[in-house]
Every structure is written in C-alpha cells, then in structure tokens.
Amino acid sequence: MAEQKIGQLLDALGVEADLERGDFPTDAFVLLKVVKADGTVSLSCARSEGLDWITRVGMITAAQQIENSGYTDATTDDD
C-alpha cells in the first residue's frame, strides 16, 4: 500500500476542528475506517511527521475518554 497525503481526503469527508483565532495546532493523529475494493473493512491510522509515540498514546487515551464521557474545560468558571 502506498502512503499518500490525506488532507484533501479529510476535507472531502467534511472533517472540521473547533479552533479559535490564534490557536496553533502542532500534532495530529487520524483514525480512518477504510472499505477495501473487495468489501472488507479495516482501520488505518496516520499521524503528523513529528508526533512521538508517547504523545500519540496520550492523544488516543484522551480521545477515548472524551468520546466516552464528554469533555469540560476545567479552566472555565461559570460562577
């Protein structure tokens, strides 16, 4: 399987991120569901060039927690 840039693919899938003016994304880990030509389904992952393994594990763990229970910014104080 040949590696390829996936920015346009993510755009075509409608992937968006909630970023504010001045935010500076530094790393990305992308999990893809892929339907092969023969109809089988697999998972594939991609990551930004400089993403080290320990940050990748942390991002995956945080993403799982967010997906399972939601996320509230602890620095936001509504009092």
C-alpha positions in Angstrom: 0.0 0.0 0.0 1.4 3.4 -1.0 1.4 6.2 1.5 -0.3 9.4 0.4 -1.2 12.8 1.8 -4.7 12.8 3.2 -5.5 16.5 3.7 -7.9 16.6 0.7 -9.5 13.3 1.7 -10.2 14.7 5.2 -11.7 17.8 3.5 -13.9 15.7 1.3 -15.1 13.8 4.3 -16.1 17.1 6.0 -13.7 16.8 8.9 -13.6 20.0 10.9 -11.9 21.1 14.1 -13.2 23.7 16.6 -10.3 26.2 16.6 -10.2 29.8 17.7 -8.3 32.6 16.2 -4.7 32.4 17.3 -4.8 28.6 18.0 -1.8 26.8 16.6 -2.3 23.0 16.1 1.0 21.2 16.5 0.2 17.5 16.0 -2.4 15.2 14.5 -3.4 11.6 14.8 -6.1 10.4 12.4 -8.0 7.1 12.6 -9.6 6.1 9.3 -12.2 3.4 8.6 -11.4 2.0 5.2 -13.6 -0.1 2.9 -11.3 -2.1 0.6 -12.1 -2.9 -3.0 -13.1 -6.4 -2.0 -15.6 -5.1 0.6 -13.6 -5.8 3.7 -13.4 -3.1 6.3 -10.2 -2.2 8.1 -8.8 0.6 10.3 -5.8 2.7 9.3 -4.1 5.5 11.1 -1.9 8.4 10.2 0.0 10.9 12.2 1.8 14.1 11.7 5.5 13.8 11.0 6.9 14.9 14.4 4.4 13.1 16.6 6.3 10.9 19.1 4.8 7.6 20.4 4.2 8.8 24.0 2.2 11.9 22.8 0.3 9.6 20.4 -0.7 7.3 23.2 -1.7 10.3 25.3 -3.8 11.7 22.5 -5.5 8.3 21.9 -6.2 7.9 25.6 -7.6 11.5 25.9 -9.8 11.0 22.8 -11.2 7.8 24.1 -12.1 9.5 27.4 -13.7 12.4 25.6 -15.7 10.1 23.3 -16.9 8.0 26.3 -17.8 10.8 28.7 -17.5 14.2 27.1 -15.1 16.9 28.0 -15.5 20.1 30.0 -12.7 22.7 30.0 -11.6 22.8 33.7 -10.4 26.4 33.3 -13.9 27.7 32.6 -15.6 29.1 35.7 -19.3 29.8 35.4 -19.6 31.4 38.9 
